[in-house]
Amino acid sequence: MKKRNATLHKYLVAALACTVVEAAASASADPMAAPQKSTATSAPGVKEKAPADPMAESQRTQAKLRSGRSAATPTGPIMGTTVASAPTDQSAPAVTGSGMAKSGPSHLMCTFRISKSGKTTLLRSVEVEGEPVLPEFSAGSLVYEVSNGAELVSTEGVIDPFEMRATPGPEGSENHGHHFESNEEAEVVVKIPRTKLADANLDRMSVNFYQYDGGDHEEKLDASLLRRLKANYKLRRLGEVPARVLAGEIRKKAIDPAR
């Protein structure tokens, strides 16, 4: 009996060893084989969850991060900074001869040097936005006239620019007491309303300077009175800049008012 049990025990041990060896050989024969799918079924009414897609999961994560940054970024202007808005009109305004872009009404202010002999030279000109301020009353004995062909553009009477006041000299001198002296040259500012440096009608404009030929000056000047004064020889021409010269000089000697 003991002998039979020992034989049976050896047989069982040998069989178990063969089983283990076969299983190990089967596993090492195909290490790349895909694992068997589970045959277990889900519970009724429950959908089986699809395996995760790594690319889709990465895109969803990046989208969440972007939306988080957008929510944290202020949408309005930050205090202490300047926010530049995009231009709505790409067309640039016309640039005048002075290099300044102008829009709306403008006028020219031209400074002339004039001598008692009648020599007249333009020193500088500038285009200024808006209408010029012209006095309601004539201020003095020198008159300038700006014409566009035969049409009067502007006229103004100014105080005698050649006249200067001097302080009294020492007692007994020729200049004792208050007295007046006179310069041979003077500067006069002429205003040309509703005119820009780029205007074509500037080529037709001229400037004339007059002095009253005796008598008091008129207190208020206009086109009608100016014609009568000239017709009655009450005004003596002192100097002029004709149309063929004036426009070129004004544009050439124009300065930028911002400088």
NUKELUM-538974 format. One record per residue: y, x, z of N, C-alpha, C in turn; residue in one letter. Coordinates in steps of 0.001 Angstrom, whole numbers, plus 500000, padded with zeros to 6 digits. Layout:
YXZYXZYXZA...
// end
This chain:
498809500827500000500000500000500000501249500868500000M501284501858500838502411502783500911502564503493499592K501480503833498977501570504522497697502155503641496621K501781502330496693502327501400495692503819501207495903R504276501121497119505710500934497383506530502144496945N505993503313497126506720504517496720506865504578495209A505794504166494523505855504171493049506889503181492549T506927501982493177507912500953492781509332501422493036L509541502137494142510878502637494484511366503647493451H510495504531493016510837505522492004511200504844490686K510440503784490378510691503060489131512077502424489142Y512442501793490252513755501133490361514887502147490274L514722503297490944515763504335490908515961504856489508V514842505044488775514930505537487398515610504532486495A515318503262486684515941502207485855517450502133486104A517815502253487395519244502201487723519974503390487134L519376504536487148520021505733486589520210505593485090A519251505036484400519381504833482936520528503880482616C520665502859483448521747501884483213523111502540483354T523233503385484376524519504070484597524826505010483463V523811505743482985524016506705481885524419505983480608V523808504842480312524137504077479097525577503544479149E525993503091480316527364502571480454528400503671480256A528120504855480792529055505971480630529120506420479187A527980506444478522527963506841477108528718505843476241A528580504573476550529296503538475757530800503666475928S531290503968477139532750504092477387533339505299476719A532587506396476649533108507628476042532980507625474531S532214506727473980532009506714472523533253506275471780A534107505329472263535314504823471562536427504641472567D537140505746472898538218505617473910539410504831473387P539656504703472043540818504005471477540571502535471255M539359502070471572539055500650471311539968499769472128A540488498680471475541391497752472164540637496986473209A541219496735474330540543495967475380540263494553474907P539181494022475362538783492664474987539776491671475576Q540163490664474743541029489611475232540290488747476223K541035488334477169540437487468478165540128486131477554S538958485644477830538552484341477287538910483210478217T539577483575479314539945482525480263541003481644479659A540944480408479823541881479427479284542860479018480363T544077478664479893545105478213480823544782476819481296S545475476488482342545292475137482865545865474137481892A545328472962481833545829471924480893547303471641481150P548119471544480027549540471216480148550436472398480412G549890473610480584550684474804480851550595475717479647V551807476042479027551838476902477854551625478342478264K550878479022477437550608480428477706551838481255477356E552333482112478220553534482939478020553253484031477009K554145484103475967553978485115474922554281486487475477A553636487508474957553938488872475435555387489260475136P556025490012476035557445490393475897557637491346474730A558789491115473967559156492003472861560169493018473396D559843494307473432560774495298474033562113495350473311P562138495226471966563399495276471220564291494088471550M563713492884471561564491491677471883565020491734473299A564180492246474222564616492341475616565798493295475758E565791494408474995566895495371475041568178494759474507S568072493985473402569267493340472833569862492337473804Q568980491565474491569494490582475456570203491276476607R569688492385477051570321493128478154571699493640477760T571810494209476517573108494705476050574120493579475914Q573666492402475427574579491256475299575115490829476651A574238490831477678574717490469479021575753491448479543K575529492751479274576493493756479721577839493576479040L577819493308477700579098493095476986579833491885477510R579113490776477733579777489566478231580344489790479618S579688490617480397580213490918481734581487491701481673G581593492685480737582829493461480579583953492592480070R583694491666479115584729490784478576585301489897479657S584445489410480539584942488534481605585798489292482588A585514490586482753586285491371483721587583491890483159A587769491833481819588977492356481183590056491288481155T591303491531481638592377490527481594592739490196480165P593013488909479922593382488479478578594879488490478363T595710488483479379597159488466479229597738489857479386G599087490012479167599733491317479317599701491781480759P599550493061480948599536493645482285600959493990482684I601318493683483906602671493965484374602951495452484271M604176495790483810604562497189483698604210497821482385G603619497061481456603284497598480142603924496745479079T604042497299477898604605496587476767603504496286475782T603392495023475407602379494614474449603062494348473131V602677495101472106603283494942470784602524493890470017A603235492888469508602603491853468701602543492288467252S601529491785466552601368492146465142602493491546464324A603018492257463320604097491719462491603629490505461711P604475489504461636604130488295460901604620488341459471T605607489191459194606136489284457843606126490746457431D605367491042456382605233492430455960606370492886455062Q607223491977454634608320492365453745609460492930454570S609908494140454240610976494798454986612332494348454465A613357494242455351614695493885454888615298494983454043P616265494604453230616909495586452354617634496627453187A617622497854452705618281498953453405619589499272452698V620654499338453464621961499589452875622148501069452624T623267501410451994623535502801451658623709503685452866G623987503107454037624137503915455239622816504218455901S621722503686455331620414503914455918620066502890456981G620911501890457214620648500892458226620199499605457560M619117499011458076618671497728457549619563496626458109A620133495784457226621072494755457655620566493388457229K620906492397458021620643491018457653621798490192458192S622156489106457468623279488294457883624591488858457374G625708488224457747627017488676457259627395490038457816P628086490811456992628570492134457403629952492361456808S630646493358457317631923493755456734632012495279456764H632939495795455987633144497238455910634430497615456632L634386498726457335635578499295457949635771500679457341M636887500839456625637158502083455891638409502743456464C638275504014456804639402504767457355640008505644456266T641284505404455980642008506154454944643027507069455605F643228508214454976644382509055455313645410508861454206R646612508497454618647670508237453645648905509044454030I649552509583453040650760510392453286651990509610452853S653155510059453311654397509394452921654667509513451426K654070510529450804654244510686449359653327509768448566S652414509079449243651535508138448555650121508630448326G649821509877448668648455510378448481647520509659449445K646443509100448905645521508291449701644106508839449553T643449509090450681642093509653450686641229508863451656T640032508485451201639090507825452097638368508884452937L638426508723454249637778509675455149636342509270455468L636127508000455761634790507527456129634756506002456002R633534505478455901633338504033455874632093503711456678S632037502485457179630888502060457966630675500569457755V629425500182457635629076498765457526628782498234458918E629449497129459260629339496560460599628855495117460473V627915494732461319627404493360461280628456492385461789E628455491181461201629376490135461620630665490143460818G631563489229461190632860489107460533633889490007461229E634853490542460480635879491376461113636866490539461914P637494491167462876638537490505463655639876490846463021V640484489860462400641791490050461757642855489353462599L643989490011462833645029489393463674645648488183462997P646062487253463825646699486047463280648111486355462772E648760487332463369650124487674462976650183489104462459F651098489346461552651310490681461012651947491553462078S651394492751462276651826493582463396652957494545463044A653108494900461795654107495914461506654489496025460046G655136497155459713655801497301458425654910497854457316S653681498264457648652761498733456606651767497620456309L651549497364455027650656496282454602649572496867453696V648327496482453965647271496830453006646752495558452351Y646251495724451149645749494601450349644415495019449722E643360494238449976642050494464449361641827493351448347V641570493737447104641412492751446030640077492938445335S639500491811444916638309491804444061638756491292442700N639127492225441824639779491826440585641155491266440898G641394490016440488642676489367440762642644488558442052A641512488490442707641369487671443914641620488513445162E642438487971446068642717488651447324641536488476448275L641042489583448779639926489548449731640446489567451162V641392490462451466641980490516452803643300491255452744S644164490933453714645436491624453859645806491643455333T646515492689455732646895492822457131648119493716457228E649016493354458123650166494196458411649904495021459661G650153496299459595649888497182460735651187497896461124V651224498300462372652391499036462868652534500335462082I653768500725461844654056501936461072653202503108461591D652205503546460805651306504597461309651955505972461356P653064506151460651653714507468460628654585507692461868F654924506605462524655829506703463652655086507115464913E655664508047465660655083508484466926656175508599467970M655809508322469199656767508426470298656603509773470994R657713510312471425657676511622472074658290511528473459A657814512357474326658391512411475668659722513175475633T660604512898476566661912513569476553661791515073476749P662681515793476112662739517231476300663633517579477481G663828518873477718664695519274478837666140518815478627P666855518693479691668250518253479622669055519227478777E669854518686477857670678519496476984669993519874475682G668689519576475544667987519914474301668195518819473265S667783519097472011667920518118470942667069516873471213E665972517043471951665066515933472224665299515318473602N666522515423474077666833514855475380666741513331475304H666076512726476303665921511284476317664760510840475425G664421509562475562663299509028474774663708508959473304H662788509358472425663114509372471005661824509175470199H661972509005468901660843508816467996660757509996467042F659551510331466712659318511319465676658405510698464624E658292511366463500657528510812462392656583511867461832S655355511444461531654374512314460901654410512154459387N653973513162458691653905513089457233652633512381456771E651596512380457610650335511727457274649898510839458431E649088509847458090648586508936459119647251508360458656A646486507832459626645210507189459320645343505683459499E644771504958458549644824503492458565643414502959458357V643008501998459191641695501369459069641838500079458270V641071499984457195641082498808456317639774498050456505V639868496737456711638682495896456918638417495067455661K637174495130455203636773494369454007635719493359454442I636090492076454573635143491080455104634076490687454083P632960490165454640631863489591453838631410490533452724R631275491791453049630901492799452052629933493794452674T628896494167451899627937495184452304628002496354451333K627504497478451781627516498669450936626694498476449665L625655497640449750624779497453448597625268496361447649A626352495657447996626834494555447148627367495071445815D627020494326444760627491494714443425628994494488443272A629536493474443960630969493191443782631861494259444397N631279495181445166632075496290445701632652497140444569L631969497159443435632443497966442297633726497414441677D634077496179442001635294495574441439636463495571442423R636275496137443588637314496059444622638256497254444568M639489496998444964640524498036445026641345497829446293S642053498877446705642892498827447908644288499324447549V645307498587447992646697498983447803647413498990449153N648345499929449305649152500028450514650617499817450140F651327499035450974652750498733450718653552498962451995Y654830499199451808655797499206452900656923498250452558Q657462497612453593658599496724453365659789497553452896Y660410497066451862661573497762451306662835497181451937D663081497560453188664239497038453919663912495682454523G664634495342455574664434494040456208663253494059457173G663178492996457941662085492862458908660797492430458221D659691492758458833658406492362458243658093490908458585H657268490319457755656842488934457975655856488884459133E655918487795459881655050487678461050653644487206460694E653510486531459555652201486018459185651999486188457690K650921486862457319650655487137455915649485486301455417L649602485840454179648486485215453479648644485529452000D647724485030451183647732485373449756649009484896449075A649455483686449414650651483135448767651898483938449122S652065484251450413653241485001450835653208486417450271L652043487017450217651949488370449683652370488406448210L651998487389447442652409487331446024653920487205445919R654529486378446775655985486191446724656711487470447107R656221488155448128656870489406448543656839490436447421L655737490522446724655647491484445620656511491033444444K656532489746444178657334489247443051658822489426443306A659227489335444575660648489479444929661017490911445306N660113491837445060660346493263445315660678493540446774Y660064492763447640660259493020449062659285494073449596K658268494370448782657281495365449162657294496513448164L657213497709448681657172498908447841655776499514447938R655155499743446761653812500308446767653860501741447296R652996502031448256652954503362448847651771504176448313L650629503564448207649435504265447713648396503264447261G647395503739446525646343502854446041645063503641445795E643934502915445823642636503451445418642063502431444442V642001502743443154641551501765442160640054501479442258P639640500400441608638248499965441672637293501009441096A637716501745440086636814502727439466636470503881440404R637248504007441497637046505109442446636532504608443788V636982503447444222636775503003445600635296502860445968L634518502144445153633120501869445510632319503156445684A632484504083444753631759505348444858632134506121446101G633423506133446460633866506847447647633348506185448923E633359504852448942632884504142450131631411504433450372I630612504387449330629169504630449493628880506093449821R629628506991449217629383508408449446629759508823450871K630782508202451438631273508610452750630877507628453856K629855506807453555629367505879454561628634506629455664A628848506185456881628188506794458044627359505722458745I626388506195459532625533505288460313626253504966461616D626545503682461899627273503351463131626501503679464397P625172503877464282624379504190465475624502505638465885A625045506494465021625147507919465353626421508211466136R
// end
